[in-house]
Amino acid sequence: KNAERAWAKHLDRIQIEAPEGQKTIFYTALYHLLLQPSNIADTDGRYRGPDNQIARAPNNEYYSTLSIWDIYRAAFPLLQLLAPERVNGIARTLLLHHRSAGFLPIWTAWGQDNYCMIGNHAIPMLLSATRNGFTGFDHHDALRAMVETSTRSHINSDWELYNQYGYYPFDRLDNEAVSRTLESGYDDWCVADMAALLADTATERIFRRRAGFYKNLFDPETRLFRGKNTAGQFRK
């Protein structure tokens, strides 16, 4: 009964008029939206982080099943509307992960990163929460995490290679060179926008320039994005 009351409280936040079949589809989808991210902190706030150490979460909130590549576009903005009481805790989790791992999470399950997608889309999540007025996390700390994630190479990003060529060359990266460049360009724009919000003009300038790297892979002849090698030649 407690579970039913908890779900009713959340599902009742949207009310629609529709035939019963459409209501079933709609509220099932809403239920799926609200299943995750999930708070994995114990009742005393303890959790196991990406460094495999036990730590204690502020407000007893540490979220995982953060399928970030999948949720940053639409599900996370919708959560900001439907479950705003969760958003600051999610943002703080992203920053706690950065503090332990040295970069923002990519895709986590049970507090561990599985690195299964490309880009670093905790970056647009932090920008979105900041732009939409959530103040329960340190915005300057968020910008520092966004910059470090975008400048210190790690398991998912080779920033030296990216900066050298202005794109990921397909003969130096064995997969998804174009997609990785486009994803990084969007993240860079988000870093620049966050820097602008916080009046950090030097950081904004650096990332506005990098945000334009996607243009280096646009082929005006085919009007498609195409891979380039280290010699600047499009993939044949």
N, C-alpha and C positions, 0 to 999 in steps of 0.2 A: 504493500500500500504506500509506503514511503517512496518507493521508486516510481510508482504511478503518479503520485502527487508531484514529484520533482519533474518528471517528463511533461506532465500537463502544464506546469508552470512555464516551461520553456516553449512548448509547442503552441500555447495560447498567445504567444507574443505576436503571432500573425494569425489573423482570422480571414478566411476567404468564403465567398459564396460560390458554390459549384456543385455539380452532380456528385453523388457519393463516390463514384469511381475516380473522378479527378481529385477529390479530397484525399482519398487513400494514397494516390500517387504523390500528391504534393506533400502531405505530412510525413510520408515515408522518406522522401528526399530531405525534408527538414530534419528528421530524426538522424539520418545519415550524416548530415552536415555537423550536427552537434555531438556526435560520438567522439570526435577528436579535433584538435589535440587533447590529450588526456593528462591530467595532473598525476604524476607518478611519485610525488613526495609522500612520505609516510605521515601519520597523524602528528608527529613531532617535527615535521619539516625536513627530515633526512631524505637524501636521494643519492644515487650513485651517478656521478657525472662522466663526461667523455674521457677524463683521465683515470677512470676506474676507482676514484677515491670517493669516500663518503663525505658529503657536505650537508649543510643545513640551509634550506631555502628561505628567503624572506617571505613572510606571510604564508608559509607552508605551501608555496606554489612553485612547482617545477614541471614544466609541460614537455611531453614527448609525443611520439607519433606525429612529429612535425614534418609532414610531407610537403616541404616548403615549395618545391618546384610546381606542385599540383595546386597549391592553395593561395599563392600570393596574388593571383590575378583577380579572383572572384570570391572564394570562400572566406579568406581572411577579411576583406572589406565587408562582407555580409555579417561575419561575426562581430565586427565593430558596431553594426547596427542592432543585431539581435542579442548579443551576449557581451555588452561593453564591459561588464564587470570582470571578464576574463582577459581583456586585451593587455592591460599593464603587466599582468603576471606572465603572459606569453612574451612580451617585449623584454622583461627582466630575464627570462629564461634564455633568450637569444644572447643577451649580454653576459650571463653567467657562463654559457657555453664558450663564448669567445675568450673569456678570462682563463678558462681551463685549457682550451685547445689551441689558442692563438689566432683563430679565425672563426667567423660566424658559422653556424651549422648549415649543412646542405640538405640533409634528410635524416632525421633521427628516429630511432625506435628504442624504447627503454633506456633513454639517456645516451645511447651510443650513436655515432654518425656512421651511416652505411655508404655515404658518398655516391649514391646511385644515380644522381642526375647532374646536369651541367649548370654552370652559373653559380652565383651566390645570392639567392633571392631572399634571404633574410634582410638584405639591404633594402629592397622596396617595401618590405613589411614594416621596417622601422621608420622609413620615410612616411608611409601611409598613416601609421599610428600618430606620428608627430604632427603631420598636416591636419589630422582630424581631431586634434586637441587633447590627446591623451598625455597626461603629465606625470604619471606614476613611475617613470623611469628617467634616467639622466640623459637628456638629449645630446649633450656634448660628449658623454661617454659613448653614446650610440654612434656619433659621427666618427670618433676615434676608431671604434670597432669596424665601421664601414671602410675607412681609409686603410687600416691595417689589413683587412681581409682582401682589399683590392690592390695591395702593393707588395705584400710578403707572399712569395710563392709557397704553395702547399700542395697537398695530394691532388687537388682538383684544378689547380691553376698554375701556369708557368708565366708569371708576369714579365720576366726578363724577355722571353720570346715574344710575347704580345707587344711589349713596348718597342722592341727592336724593329719589328716589321709593320706595326700598325694593324695587325691581324694575326690570326693563327695560320701559319702556312701548312698546307696539307702534307708536304713532304717532310715536315718535322713533327707532325702530330698524327697519330695513326687513326683517329676517328673524329668525326663531327667538327672539323675545323671551322666550317662556315657557321654552324649553329653556335659553337662556343664563342665565336667573335660577336655574333648578333646578341647573344644573351649578355655578354660582358658589356657591350655598348649600352644596353638598357640599364644595367646595374650602375655603370659609370655616370649616366645621366642622373640617376637617383642620388648618388653621392654628391654630385654637383648641386642638385636641388636642395639637399639637406644642408650643405655648406652655405648656400645662399640664405636659407632660413636663419642660420646661426651667424650670419655676417662674417664668414670666413672666406674672404675674397680670394686668397691665394689658393686654397684647396679647390674652390669653385672653378677657378681658371684652369687648373690642371685637369680636372675631370670633365669640364665642358669640352676641352680639346680631345680627350680620350673618347668621349661619348660619340665623336664623329668618326671613329675608326671604321664603323660599319660601312661607310661610303667606299672604303678601299676595296671592298669585295662586290660592289655593284657593277655589273656589266651593262653599259648603255646599249650595246647591240642587242642582247637578248632580253634586256630589262629584267634580269634575274640576278640574285646573289649567287656567286660562283666561287669555288675554291681557287686560291692562288698559291703558287709555290714560293720558295725563298728568292727566286729570280724575278718575282712579280708577274709571272705568266699564269693566265687562267688555266684551270684544269681542262684538258681536251676530252 
